[in-house]
Amino acid sequence: MTEGDARRWHPETLAVRAGYDPASGANAAKPPIYMTSTFAYASARQAKDIHQAYFDGTGPEVGHAAHIYSRLGHPNLDMVEARLAALDGAEAAAAFNSGMATHSAIALAHLRPGDAMVFSRPIYGGTNGLYTQLMPALGVGHAEFVDGCDRADVEAAVDAASRQGPVKLIVVESPANPTAAIVDIAMVVAVADALGTKTGTRPLVVVDNTLLGPFMQRPIALGADLCMTSLTKYCGGHSDLLAGGVSGREALIQPLRLLRTTLGSHLDPYTSWLLLRSMETVHLRVERAMDNARAVATFLRDHAKVAKVTYLGFLAEGTPQRAVYDRQCGAAGSTFSFDLVGGEAEAFRFLDRLELLRFAVSLGGSETLITHPATTTHYAISPDERIAGGITDATLRLSVGIEHIDDLIGDLRQALNAV
Ligand SMILES: *Cc1c(COP(=O)(O)O)cnc(C)c1O
């Protein structure tokens, strides 16, 4: 595939075609799995040239995709990375063995003792742990903002972080998990630019795009430096693998690949192959899941035992969140939360009555999953912070799948009747 094709083709076409050239794999129409830990050199000279290309980015082997050892890179990883970069509209991408391995590599690549960073709240529990526990133990300060549509709130967090050290990263999760809080990505980029002009150090803006994914939100086009995605979720799409990826300019991605070599967090050949296969159909699964999610959200909103539904498609006209949503998001996604009338007891009774919906953490699979964030995904977060982030004892999170809508609503209705 030439670069001209990549620019001309639509994302749906790139999802099927980008990243694999049959000429590279004995003309197999679909990608072989390269189950090998190491690669044979053609000659001593070529071995030296391959190492020069890998470590210095110079010499005759640059651009030849030769490999050394699978922890450093392998053909199936190259395919996933090329496809992810194409879908995200980025120059390059790096894939890891989980979303958290991706977040950790970004943090370790860009933060040093004495630096500071800013993140949006609520944020995924693992990301929260990375920036409130591990990174502070390594001497990295942090500050948070809650209203990602209010520039003053974001600037206040940047000021608070600046008092702890030079701000090197701003990490944004939008929409946030599980409350669907929205951050204005272009506004955060403008705040980063302003800080760069003022201090000479411009923080990188990293967007966790897991909740909407490449077909519904394009952070790179909005000015973000790095677009991070837990590929475990919608891109993997079947709740049967763990993977993560990050896309952006080649100059920002290459250091992450080198760090991955040190951390040993590459994505293995078989999982890369599975993921490449799933990426071909992600838009079809997501479209059906979103149709189902709208119907489920509407059913819940109108039910007497439901106090609140935080579905993006219901954002009120005239609010700042709605304005940002209209500018930034292609659609409402299929993960949202709702509050039952009552508290933990009502939530537990409801969960234990469900027959079809699976009670499990994670999201973005073909099957509908439901969780009780306060006692599972957000267990480790203090009650004050949790409630400030909109997660009460009666909050349930749904990741709506691709089952028949009547079966989903039927199960929700019978379980609500039992509360
Ligand atoms: C799941 C998730 C992650 C972490 O990804 P893993 O693949 O589980 O490591 C990060 N961010 C968000 C928003 C997630 O939902």
The ligand as an SDF file (V2000), in Angstrom:
LIG
                    3D

 15 15  0  0  0  0  0  0  0  0999 V2000
   -8.9360   -0.5830   30.2490 C   0  0  0  0  0  0  0  0  0  0  0  0
   -8.4600    0.8210   30.1730 C   0  0  0  0  0  0  0  0  0  0  0  0
   -7.0890    1.1330   30.2920 C   0  0  0  0  0  0  0  0  0  0  0  0
   -6.0450    0.0820   30.5510 C   0  0  0  0  0  0  0  0  0  0  0  0
   -5.9460   -0.8460   29.5220 O   0  0  0  0  0  0  0  0  0  0  0  0
   -5.4590   -2.3710   29.7710 P   0  0  0  0  0  0  0  0  0  0  0  0
   -5.4200   -2.9050   28.3860 O   0  0  0  0  0  0  0  0  0  0  0  0
   -6.4850   -3.0200   30.6470 O   0  0  0  0  0  0  0  0  0  0  0  0
   -4.1430   -2.3000   30.4410 O   0  0  0  0  0  0  0  0  0  0  0  0
   -6.7150    2.4580   30.1900 C   0  0  0  0  0  0  0  0  0  0  0  0
   -7.6220    3.4350   29.9930 N   0  0  0  0  0  0  0  0  0  0  0  0
   -8.9410    3.1730   29.8880 C   0  0  0  0  0  0  0  0  0  0  0  0
   -9.8960    4.2910   29.6730 C   0  0  0  0  0  0  0  0  0  0  0  0
   -9.4050    1.8700   29.9790 C   0  0  0  0  0  0  0  0  0  0  0  0
  -10.7100    1.6140   29.8960 O   0  0  0  0  0  0  0  0  0  0  0  0
  1  2  1  0
  2  3  1  0
  2 14  2  0
  3  4  1  0
  3 10  2  0
  4  5  1  0
  5  6  1  0
  6  7  2  0
  6  8  1  0
  6  9  1  0
 10 11  1  0
 11 12  2  0
 12 13  1  0
 12 14  1  0
 14 15  1  0
M  END
$$$$
